[in-house]
Amino acid sequence: MSDRDETMQAWWRDLCAELGVDDPGADVERVLDLAAVAAHAVVRPAAPLTTFLVGYAAGLAGGGEDTVRRVVAQAELLAQIRGSDQGEIRGSDQGDTSGSPS
């Protein structure tokens, strides 16, 4: 395990203890991957908002590994779709730059 991984796992355990919650058994790397998808597909500030809302939604749905996996997958899909849509919008903005009507 790398120093980064050990640091993240220690932070995860410490944060769970500080917040008074049991380790939900979530795959930390999967959550980090979700943050990366949101940051790159939407905008950077979407990363913490996405992970917060995923945790909130999972908690409201009763928590547990299966619930976390499900809501992470939903959020990843939405971010990817949003990223694709924004790519299409950006692409259309970069079309004809001559200023003349089409």
C-alpha positions in Angstrom: 0.0 0.0 0.0 1.4 3.4 -1.0 1.9 6.3 1.5 -1.0 8.0 -0.2 -3.3 5.0 0.3 -2.2 4.6 3.9 -2.9 8.3 4.6 -6.3 8.1 2.9 -7.3 5.0 4.9 -6.1 6.6 8.2 -8.0 9.8 7.4 -11.1 7.7 6.6 -10.9 5.9 9.9 -10.2 9.1 11.9 -13.1 10.9 10.1 -15.5 8.1 10.8 -14.5 8.1 14.5 -14.8 11.9 14.8 -18.2 11.9 13.2 -19.4 9.0 15.4 -20.2 6.7 12.5 -19.3 3.2 11.7 -17.1 2.7 8.6 -19.8 2.3 5.9 -17.6 -0.1 4.0 -17.5 2.2 1.0 -14.7 1.7 -1.5 -12.7 4.9 -0.9 -11.1 4.7 -4.3 -14.5 4.5 -5.9 -15.6 7.6 -4.1 -12.4 9.4 -5.2 -13.0 8.3 -8.7 -16.5 9.7 -8.5 -15.0 13.0 -7.4 -12.7 13.0 -10.3 -15.4 12.3 -12.8 -17.6 15.1 -11.4 -14.6 17.5 -11.4 -13.7 16.8 -15.0 -17.1 16.2 -16.6 -19.0 19.0 -14.9 -16.7 21.6 -13.1 -14.1 21.2 -10.4 -16.4 22.4 -7.6 -18.8 19.7 -8.5 -16.5 17.1 -6.9 -17.1 17.8 -3.2 -20.8 18.6 -3.8 -21.3 15.3 -5.7 -19.6 13.2 -3.0 -21.5 15.0 -0.3 -24.9 14.4 -2.0 -24.0 10.8 -2.8 -23.3 10.2 0.9 -26.4 12.0 1.9 -28.6 10.1 -0.5 -27.0 6.8 0.6 -27.7 7.6 4.2 -31.3 8.5 3.6 -31.7 5.3 1.7 -30.5 3.3 4.7 -26.8 3.1 3.9 -24.7 0.0 3.4 -22.3 -1.0 0.6 -24.9 -1.9 -2.0 -26.7 1.5 -1.5 -23.4 3.4 -1.8 -22.5 1.5 -4.9 -25.9 2.3 -6.4 -25.8 6.0 -5.7 -22.2 6.3 -6.8 -23.1 4.6 -10.1 -26.1 7.0 -10.6 -23.9 10.1 -9.9 -21.1 8.9 -12.2 -23.6 8.3 -15.0 -25.2 11.7 -14.6 -21.8 13.4 -14.5 -20.7 11.6 -17.7 -23.9 12.5 -19.4 -23.6 16.1 -18.3 -20.0 16.1 -19.5 -21.0 14.8 -22.9 -23.7 17.4 -23.2 -21.3 20.2 -22.2 -18.8 18.9 -24.8 -21.5 19.1 -27.5 -22.3 22.7 -26.4 -18.7 23.6 -26.4 -18.2 22.0 -29.8 -21.1 24.0 -31.2 -19.7 27.2 -29.7 -16.4 26.5 -31.6 -18.1 26.1 -35.0 -18.1 28.9 -37.5 -16.1 31.8 -36.1 -16.2 33.9 -39.2 -19.1 36.0 -37.9 -21.1 35.6 -41.0 -24.5 34.0 -40.8 -24.8 30.4 -41.9 
